[in-house]
């Protein structure tokens, strides 16, 4: 049996913490589908198409190295529904700290009720990436700070272009 994982998120912007989870998830699945969330009520820094492009470069290298398949898709519905639509048996989630765990544990319970048989797999953030948060990256970039420690080069360039720094 082949295993497909679904890793949902906003990825606004994608950062080294996201890519760390992707690399580790590729070790568990045959195919990893990354779902880029699109929600009418949110105003992302980057539109979905650009977030997908920014993800593609880093994920392609990781998937090739692991010898695995991947896809990146936008979704505007429940993560469990998007996971099922993409043939996933597991949802991948990353945890940085206990606040993430508390939120994700509740979400896992809700998802289990809505989609029995769709399992959630949690990856603890690596010590090198645990402190990284997209909201902080956006703040630093907006104020002209150096974000190259936190994001891939293509993302740093996109942030510089976005904020004119």
N, CA, C and O of each residue as an XYZ file, in Angstrom:
660
protein
N       0.837     -1.192      0.000
C       0.000      0.000      0.000
C       0.880      1.253      0.000
O       1.837      1.356      0.767
N       0.546      2.175     -0.851
C       1.268      3.444     -0.848
C       0.580      4.388      0.137
O      -0.637      4.354      0.321
N       1.394      5.224      0.756
C       0.890      6.152      1.767
C       1.055      7.578      1.262
O       2.134      7.991      0.839
N      -0.047      8.314      1.321
C      -0.033      9.729      0.957
C      -0.289     10.544      2.207
O      -1.224     10.278      2.961
N       0.551     11.538      2.415
C       0.386     12.463      3.535
C      -0.063     13.822      3.030
O       0.258     14.216      1.909
N      -0.806     14.535      3.863
C      -1.288     15.876      3.536
C      -0.776     16.829      4.606
O      -1.082     16.662      5.787
N       0.005     17.831      4.197
C       0.584     18.810      5.117
C      -0.057     20.162      4.826
O       0.375     20.867      3.915
N      -1.097     20.535      5.601
C      -1.782     21.805      5.361
C      -1.127     22.955      6.113
O      -0.521     22.760      7.166
N      -1.257     24.143      5.564
C      -0.762     25.335      6.237
C      -0.986     26.559      5.385
O      -1.441     26.466      4.245
N      -0.662     27.714      5.948
C      -0.765     28.941      5.163
C       0.539     29.221      4.420
O       0.516     29.779      3.323
N       1.674     28.839      5.005
C       2.979     29.003      4.359
C       3.157     30.435      3.857
O       3.497     30.665      2.697
N       2.921     31.391      4.754
C       2.925     32.812      4.397
C       3.908     33.605      5.251
O       3.486     34.317      6.163
N       5.198     33.502      4.980
C       5.846     32.749      3.904
C       6.348     31.394      4.396
O       6.395     31.123      5.596
N       6.720     30.554      3.433
C       7.358     29.288      3.777
C       8.698     29.608      4.437
O       9.392     30.545      4.041
N       9.049     28.814      5.450
C      10.322     29.043      6.148
C      11.023     27.715      6.418
O      10.504     26.644      6.102
N      12.198     27.807      7.002
C      13.020     26.611      7.236
C      12.332     25.608      8.162
O      12.589     24.409      8.056
N      11.487     26.054      9.045
C      10.733     25.140      9.902
C       9.770     24.293      9.091
O       9.656     23.088      9.315
N       9.078     24.920      8.151
C       8.180     24.164      7.265
C       8.963     23.117      6.476
O       8.548     21.963      6.372
N      10.095     23.535      5.925
C      10.884     22.624      5.089
C      11.480     21.487      5.908
O      11.669     20.386      5.393
N      11.776     21.741      7.163
C      12.250     20.674      8.051
C      11.158     19.618      8.234
O      11.439     18.421      8.190
N       9.928     20.053      8.438
C       8.814     19.107      8.582
C       8.595     18.357      7.267
O       8.350     17.151      7.282
N       8.679     19.048      6.141
C       8.528     18.400      4.835
C       9.571     17.302      4.671
O       9.240     16.182      4.284
N      10.821     17.618      4.963
C      11.901     16.638      4.791
C      11.661     15.401      5.649
O      11.886     14.278      5.198
N      11.217     15.598      6.853
C      10.987     14.475      7.762
C       9.739     13.692      7.363
O       9.715     12.465      7.468
N       8.701     14.396      6.907
C       7.477     13.718      6.471
C       7.741     12.859      5.236
O       7.149     11.790      5.084
N       8.621     13.318      4.362
C       8.951     12.544      3.164
C       9.547     11.186      3.526
O       9.514     10.260      2.715
N      10.087     11.061      4.728
C      10.600      9.779      5.188
C       9.512      8.793      5.571
O       9.781      7.602      5.723
N       8.296      9.269      5.727
C       7.170      8.412      6.141
C       6.197      8.063      5.029
O       5.493      7.057      5.108
N       6.158      8.877      4.011
C       5.120      8.719      2.985
C       5.744      8.442      1.621
O       6.931      8.683      1.396
N       4.920      7.936      0.731
C       5.337      7.763     -0.663
C       5.115      9.045     -1.455
O       5.901      9.402     -2.334
N       4.019      9.729     -1.119
C       3.678     11.003     -1.756
C       3.274     11.983     -0.668
O       2.508     11.647      0.235
N       3.798     13.197     -0.764
C       3.414     14.257      0.166
C       2.693     15.344     -0.613
O       3.234     15.913     -1.562
N       1.465     15.622     -0.197
C       0.681     16.709     -0.779
C       0.708     17.851      0.226
O       0.307     17.689      1.378
N       1.176     18.988     -0.216
C       1.226     20.174      0.635
C       0.045     21.050      0.247
O      -0.085     21.473     -0.902
N      -0.807     21.314      1.222
C      -2.003     22.115      0.989
C      -1.796     23.543      1.439
O      -1.558     23.797      2.620
N      -1.883     24.471      0.517
C      -1.739     25.894      0.821
C      -3.133     26.459      1.041
O      -3.942     26.543      0.118
N      -3.395     26.845      2.285
C      -4.719     27.323      2.656
C      -5.058     28.674      2.059
O      -4.258     29.610      2.077
N      -6.278     28.747      1.526
C      -6.816     29.982      0.963
C      -8.121     30.245      1.697
O      -9.073     29.472      1.587
N      -8.161     31.347      2.452
C      -9.344     31.667      3.244
C      -9.764     33.099      2.955
O      -8.959     34.026      3.047
N     -11.035     33.270      2.605
C     -11.543     34.588      2.254
C     -11.360     35.623      3.359
O     -11.139     36.799      3.068
N     -11.449     35.208      4.619
C     -11.365     36.137      5.734
C      -9.962     36.585      6.081
O      -9.795     37.508      6.878
N      -8.942     35.953      5.502
C      -7.558     36.292      5.831
C      -6.933     37.089      4.693
O      -7.265     36.907      3.522
N      -6.036     37.959      5.066
C      -5.310     38.770      4.096
C      -3.836     38.357      4.132
O      -3.044     38.935      4.877
N      -3.473     37.362      3.330
C      -2.082     36.912      3.356
C      -1.144     37.941      2.726
O      -1.564     38.766      1.914
N       0.110     37.881      3.104
C       1.132     38.736      2.513
C       1.328     38.368      1.044
O       1.412     39.244      0.183
N       1.400     37.070      0.765
C       1.581     36.574     -0.601
C       0.308     35.863     -1.058
O      -0.294     35.120     -0.283
N      -0.107     36.081     -2.301
C      -1.256     35.321     -2.812
C      -0.900     33.835     -2.908
O       0.277     33.475     -2.936
N      -1.911     32.985     -2.958
C      -1.702     31.533     -2.965
C      -0.763     31.085     -4.080
O       0.100     30.236     -3.857
N      -0.922     31.642     -5.271
C      -0.079     31.229     -6.396
C       1.394     31.485     -6.101
O       2.247     30.669     -6.451
N       1.696     32.595     -5.470
C       3.089     32.926     -5.146
C       3.605     32.049     -4.006
O       4.761     31.627     -4.026
N       2.759     31.773     -3.013
C       3.180     30.879     -1.932
C       3.494     29.488     -2.474
O       4.444     28.844     -2.029
N       2.697     29.030     -3.432
C       2.943     27.723     -4.048
C       4.278     27.742     -4.778
O       5.069     26.809     -4.640
N       4.540     28.786     -5.550
C       5.813     28.888     -6.281
C       6.988     28.934     -5.316
O       8.003     28.277     -5.548
N       6.866     29.699     -4.241
C       7.953     29.790     -3.263
C       8.220     28.443     -2.592
O       9.362     28.135     -2.251
N       7.182     27.649     -2.405
C       7.326     26.307     -1.833
C       7.981     25.329     -2.806
O       8.802     24.505     -2.403
N       7.622     25.419     -4.077
C       8.043     24.425     -5.066
C       9.545     24.222     -5.118
O      10.012     23.084     -5.175
N      10.307     25.306     -5.100
C      11.751     25.187     -5.244
C      12.370     24.352     -4.127
O      13.124     23.416     -4.394
N      12.057     24.685     -2.885
C      12.628     23.960     -1.753
C      12.113     22.539     -1.637
O      12.879     21.626     -1.329
N      10.834     22.343     -1.879
C      10.245     21.007     -1.740
C      10.757     20.076     -2.833
O      10.990     18.895     -2.573
N      10.935     20.582     -4.041
C      11.420     19.748     -5.142
C      12.775     19.140     -4.816
O      13.006     17.961     -5.083
N      13.661     19.923     -4.248
C      14.993     19.427     -3.872
C      14.872     18.340     -2.808
O      15.533     17.306     -2.907
N      14.053     18.557     -1.810
C      13.878     17.581     -0.726
C      13.246     16.291     -1.234
O      13.670     15.199     -0.855
N      12.237     16.411     -2.085
C      11.545     15.221     -2.612
C      12.475     14.408     -3.507
O      12.474     13.178     -3.459
N      13.258     15.093     -4.315
C      14.202     14.376     -5.181
C      15.239     13.632     -4.344
O      15.558     12.475     -4.620
N      15.753     14.298     -3.333
C      16.740     13.679     -2.443
C      16.158     12.443     -1.755
O      16.857     11.446     -1.574
N      14.890     12.505     -1.376
C      14.224     11.385     -0.692
C      13.686     10.337     -1.676
O      13.293      9.245     -1.266
N      13.670     10.666     -2.953
C      13.107      9.753     -3.948
C      11.600      9.598     -3.819
O      11.056      8.520     -4.058
N      10.930     10.676     -3.442
C       9.487     10.645     -3.212
C       8.774     11.623     -4.126
O       9.386     12.532     -4.686
N       7.474     11.423     -4.268
C       6.635     12.304     -5.072
C       6.019     13.380     -4.167
O       5.838     13.180     -2.966
N       5.706     14.519     -4.781
C       5.019     15.567     -4.034
C       4.097     16.339     -4.967
O       4.249     16.311     -6.188
N       3.152     17.019     -4.369
C       2.279     17.953     -5.071
C       2.001     19.101     -4.117
O       1.995     18.924     -2.899
N       1.774     20.263     -4.673
C       1.392     21.423     -3.872
C       0.079     21.924     -4.452
O      -0.011     22.242     -5.638
N      -0.940     21.991     -3.598
C      -2.275     22.355     -4.057
C      -2.884     23.427     -3.152
O      -2.652     23.423     -1.943
N      -3.656     24.338     -3.728
C      -4.405     25.261     -2.871
C      -5.647     24.542     -2.347
O      -6.164     23.631     -2.993
N      -6.118     24.955     -1.179
C      -7.399     24.429     -0.693
C      -8.116     25.517      0.087
O      -7.493     26.333      0.766
N      -9.452     25.512     -0.025
C     -10.254     26.528      0.663
C     -11.370     25.891      1.479
O     -12.373     26.528      1.800
N     -11.171     24.617      1.804
C     -12.169     23.912      2.603
C     -11.494     23.342      3.849
O     -10.356     23.698      4.153
N     -12.176     22.475      4.558
C     -11.586     21.861      5.742
C     -10.380     21.019      5.356
O     -10.373     20.374      4.307
N      -9.362     21.029      6.206
C      -8.148     20.254      5.921
C      -8.469     18.770      5.757
O      -7.887     18.107      4.899
N      -9.385     18.241      6.567
C      -9.726     16.812      6.428
C     -10.365     16.534      5.076
O     -10.105     15.492      4.473
N     -11.187     17.441      4.598
C     -11.801     17.256      3.286
C     -10.753     17.357      2.179
O     -10.755     16.559      1.242
N      -9.859     18.339      2.291
C      -8.795     18.481      1.294
C      -7.873     17.263      1.320
O      -7.416     16.804      0.273
N      -7.601     16.742      2.517
C      -6.754     15.545      2.626
C      -7.411     14.370      1.913
O      -6.759     13.664      1.144
N      -8.687     14.160      2.164
C      -9.400     13.053      1.510
C      -9.475     13.252     -0.006
O      -9.307     12.299     -0.766
N      -9.727     14.490     -0.445
C      -9.795     14.777     -1.881
C      -8.474     14.459     -2.579
O      -8.451     14.143     -3.769
N      -7.378     14.546     -1.829
C      -6.060     14.293     -2.394
C      -5.538     12.891     -2.076
O      -4.358     12.601     -2.268
N      -6.431     12.024     -1.586
C      -6.080     10.624     -1.373
C      -5.176     10.352     -0.190
O      -4.512      9.317     -0.146
N      -5.137     11.261      0.769
C      -4.244     11.105      1.923
C      -4.821     10.162      2.969
O      -6.032     10.103      3.184
N      -3.924      9.428      3.611
C      -4.283      8.596      4.753
C      -3.856      9.258      6.065
O      -4.364      8.918      7.134
N      -2.909     10.214      5.971
C      -2.447     10.904      7.176
C      -2.345     12.409      6.922
O      -2.086     12.867      5.808
N      -2.559     13.145      7.992
C      -2.333     14.588      8.001
C      -1.051     14.818      8.784
O      -0.858     14.244      9.857
N      -0.190     15.643      8.256
C       1.089     15.978      8.879
C       0.952     17.330      9.566
O       0.450     18.284      8.973
N       1.396     17.412     10.813
C       1.390     18.688     11.535
C       2.701     18.854     12.289
O       3.268     17.886     12.796
N       3.168     20.080     12.354
C       4.386     20.397     13.100
C       4.035     21.071     14.412
O       3.075     21.836     14.502
N       4.833     20.773     15.430
C       4.624     21.343     16.768
C       5.890     22.062     17.217
O       6.970     21.471     17.231
N       5.760     23.330     17.583
C       6.915     24.079     18.107
C       6.959     24.061     19.625
O       8.034     24.010     20.221
N       5.790     24.101     20.246
C       5.764     24.219     21.703
C       4.441     23.689     22.242
O       3.623     23.152     21.494
N       4.241     23.845     23.552
C       3.036     23.292     24.171
C       1.767     23.997     23.696
O       0.706     23.375     23.646
N       1.853     25.271     23.349
C       0.672     25.970     22.819
C       0.237     25.331     21.496
O      -0.953     25.116     21.265
N       1.211     25.029     20.631
C       0.887     24.335     19.381
C       0.262     22.979     19.691
O      -0.738     22.595     19.085
N       0.855     22.260     20.636
C       0.337     20.926     20.961
C      -1.114     21.004     21.435
O      -1.955     20.232     20.976
N      -1.412     21.923     22.341
C      -2.771     22.035     22.869
C      -3.780     22.330     21.757
O      -4.860     21.740     21.721
N      -3.430     23.227     20.870
C      -4.315     23.554     19.747
C      -4.459     22.353     18.809
O      -5.573     21.979     18.440
N      -3.342     21.760     18.432
C      -3.350     20.657     17.467
C      -4.025     19.407     18.028
O      -4.653     18.660     17.278
N      -3.904     19.168     19.338
C      -4.567     18.005     19.945
C      -6.087     18.161     19.860
O      -6.798     17.194     19.585
N      -6.577     19.364     20.094
C      -8.020     19.609     19.948
C      -8.446     19.447     18.492
O      -9.479     18.846     18.200
N      -7.641     19.988     17.587
C      -7.947     19.873     16.164
C      -7.950     18.408     15.736
O      -8.807     17.990     14.956
N      -7.005     17.635     16.237
C      -6.945     16.207     15.921
C      -8.217     15.497     16.377
O      -8.740     14.641     15.663
N      -8.709     15.840     17.541
C      -9.950     15.242     18.036
C     -11.139     15.572     17.148
O     -11.966     14.708     16.853
N     -11.217     16.815     16.728
C     -12.308     17.232     15.834
C     -12.194     16.525     14.489
O     -13.184     16.034     13.948
N     -10.968     16.479     13.952
C     -10.743     15.822     12.661
C     -11.090     14.339     12.728
O     -11.651     13.790     11.779
N     -10.760     13.685     13.844
C     -11.048     12.255     13.993
C     -12.548     11.988     13.967
O     -12.992     10.956     13.465
N     -13.320     12.916     14.504
C     -14.784     12.784     14.455
C     -15.310     12.956     13.031
O     -16.215     12.241     12.600
N     -14.737     13.904     12.317
C     -15.217     14.207     10.962
C     -14.712     13.213      9.922
O     -15.391     12.944      8.931
N     -13.515     12.667     10.150
C     -12.886     11.792      9.145
C     -12.237     10.596      9.825
O     -11.011     10.519      9.903
N     -13.051      9.656     10.322
C     -12.468      8.468     10.951
C     -11.535      7.755      9.965
O     -11.837      7.638      8.777
N     -10.425      7.295     10.471
C      -9.467      6.589      9.632
C      -8.393      7.488      9.047
O      -7.381      6.993      8.550
N      -8.589      8.784      9.097
C      -7.563      9.727      8.663
C      -6.749     10.089      9.904
O      -7.233     10.794     10.790
N      -5.527      9.609      9.958
C      -4.689      9.800     11.138
C      -3.885     11.092     11.042
O      -3.555     11.549      9.947
N      -3.577     11.671     12.188
C      -2.705     12.840     12.243
C      -1.378     12.411     12.834
O      -1.332     11.718     13.850
N      -0.299     12.830     12.189
C       1.058     12.543     12.662
C       1.696     13.877     13.015
O       1.743     14.793     12.194
N       2.185     13.976     14.240
C       2.831     15.198     14.712
C       4.342     15.053     14.656
O       4.896     14.026     15.049
N       4.994     16.084     14.166
C       6.448     16.170     14.197
C       6.823     17.320     15.112
O       6.384     18.452     14.907
N       7.634     17.033     16.121
C       8.167     18.114     16.938
C       9.171     18.887     16.103
O       9.977     18.299     15.382
N       9.119     20.195     16.201
C      10.073     21.026     15.473
C      11.482     20.705     15.946
O      11.715     20.449     17.127
N      12.407     20.724     15.008
C      13.811     20.532     15.352
C      14.289     21.704     16.195
O      13.791     22.819     16.038
N      15.244     21.470     17.085
C      15.748     22.580     17.908
C      16.220     23.778     17.080
O      16.100     24.922     17.519
N      16.754     23.521     15.889
C      17.260     24.604     15.046
C      16.147     25.456     14.440
O      16.399     26.573     13.987
N      14.925     24.938     14.429
C      13.834     25.682     13.779
C      12.675     26.009     14.716
O      11.716     26.665     14.308
N      12.753     25.567     15.948
C      11.632     25.700     16.890
C      11.176     27.141     17.099
O       9.996     27.391     17.347
N      12.092     28.074     17.002
C      11.786     29.484     17.279
C      11.202     30.227     16.075
O      10.761     31.368     16.210
N      11.196     29.598     14.915
C      10.801     30.294     13.689
C       9.274     30.355     13.572
O       8.580     29.356     13.765
N       8.776     31.534     13.255
C       7.337     31.740     13.045
C       7.152     32.704     11.880
O       7.838     33.723     11.798
N       6.238     32.389     10.992
C       5.996     33.219      9.816
C       5.625     34.648     10.207
O       6.048     35.601      9.552
N       4.839     34.801     11.267
C       4.431     36.149     11.676
C       5.644     36.996     12.069
O       5.699     38.187     11.762
N       6.607     36.385     12.742
C       7.818     37.128     13.123
C       8.680     37.435     11.907
O       9.281     38.506     11.816
N       8.737     36.492     10.976
C       9.499     36.724      9.748
C       8.914     37.924      8.997
O       9.656     38.789      8.532
N       7.598     37.975      8.881
C       6.958     39.098      8.187
C       7.287     40.422      8.882
O       7.565     41.427      8.228
N       7.251     40.406     10.207
C       7.545     41.618     10.979
C       8.977     42.074     10.759
O       9.223     43.253     10.507
N       9.913     41.157     10.852
C      11.333     41.486     10.669
C      11.563     42.037      9.266
O      12.231     43.056      9.095
N      11.003     41.354      8.257
C      11.190     41.789      6.872
C      10.581     43.169      6.641
O      11.177     44.010      5.969
N       9.406     43.398      7.192
C       8.740     44.691      7.015
C       9.567     45.832      7.592
O       9.534     46.955      7.089
N      10.305     45.531      8.649
C      11.126     46.554      9.308
C      12.553     46.590      8.756
O      13.424     47.252      9.321
N      12.789     45.880      7.654
C      14.089     45.932      6.988
C      15.142     45.017      7.571
O      16.323     45.156      7.251
N      14.742     44.080      8.425
C      15.702     43.169      9.044
C      16.096     42.022      8.125
O      15.460     41.776      7.101
N      17.138     41.342      8.509
C      17.682     40.220      7.741
C      16.962     38.932      8.140
O      17.036     38.506      9.292
N      16.263     38.314      7.180
C      15.517     37.086      7.449
C      16.189     35.857      6.829
O      15.619     34.766      6.838
N      17.390     36.032      6.297
C      18.047     34.936      5.574
C      18.341     33.727      6.457
O      18.546     32.634      5.929
N      18.369     33.877      7.760
C      18.590     32.736      8.666
C      17.330     31.875      8.781
O      17.410     30.720      9.200
N      16.189     32.416      8.419
C      14.910     31.769      8.677
C      14.209     31.220      7.438
O      13.365     30.329      7.542
N      14.555     31.746      6.275
C      13.853     31.385      5.043
C      14.837     31.024      3.942
O      15.996     31.437      3.981
N      14.377     30.249      2.950
C      15.225     29.998      1.788
C      15.516     31.298      1.028
O      14.828     32.302      1.208
N      16.529     31.261      0.193
C      16.964     32.455     -0.535
C      15.853     33.054     -1.395
O      15.693     34.273     -1.434
N      15.081     32.205     -2.085
C      14.016     32.739     -2.946
C      12.940     33.469     -2.137
O      12.335     34.423     -2.625
N      12.706     33.025     -0.916
C      11.709     33.678     -0.052
C      12.255     35.006      0.468
O      11.530     35.999      0.524
N      13.531     35.024      0.848
C      14.150     36.277      1.301
C      14.078     37.328      0.198
O      13.798     38.497      0.464
N      14.331     36.907     -1.040
C      14.256     37.836     -2.169
C      12.829     38.335     -2.378
O      12.617     39.518     -2.646
N      11.862     37.447     -2.258
C      10.462     37.846     -2.424
C      10.044     38.829     -1.329
O       9.310     39.781     -1.592
N      10.508     38.597     -0.114
C      10.191     39.515      0.985
C      10.843     40.877      0.762
O      10.224     41.910      1.019
N      12.075     40.887      0.290
C      12.743     42.164      0.004
C      11.985     42.936     -1.065
O      11.811     44.150     -0.963
N      11.538     42.221     -2.088
C      10.784     42.853     -3.163
C       9.454     43.402     -2.635
O       9.040     44.507     -2.986
N       8.796     42.605     -1.783
C       7.485     42.981     -1.241
C       7.580     44.260     -0.401
O       6.720     45.138     -0.485
N       8.650     44.349      0.416
C       8.772     45.474      1.340
C       9.729     46.549      0.852
O       9.890     47.577      1.509
N      10.370     46.325     -0.294
C      11.272     47.333     -0.849
C      12.487     47.590      0.009
O      12.986     48.714      0.077
N      12.971     46.530      0.677
C      14.154     46.732      1.543
C      15.405     46.203      0.891
O      16.487     46.287      1.472
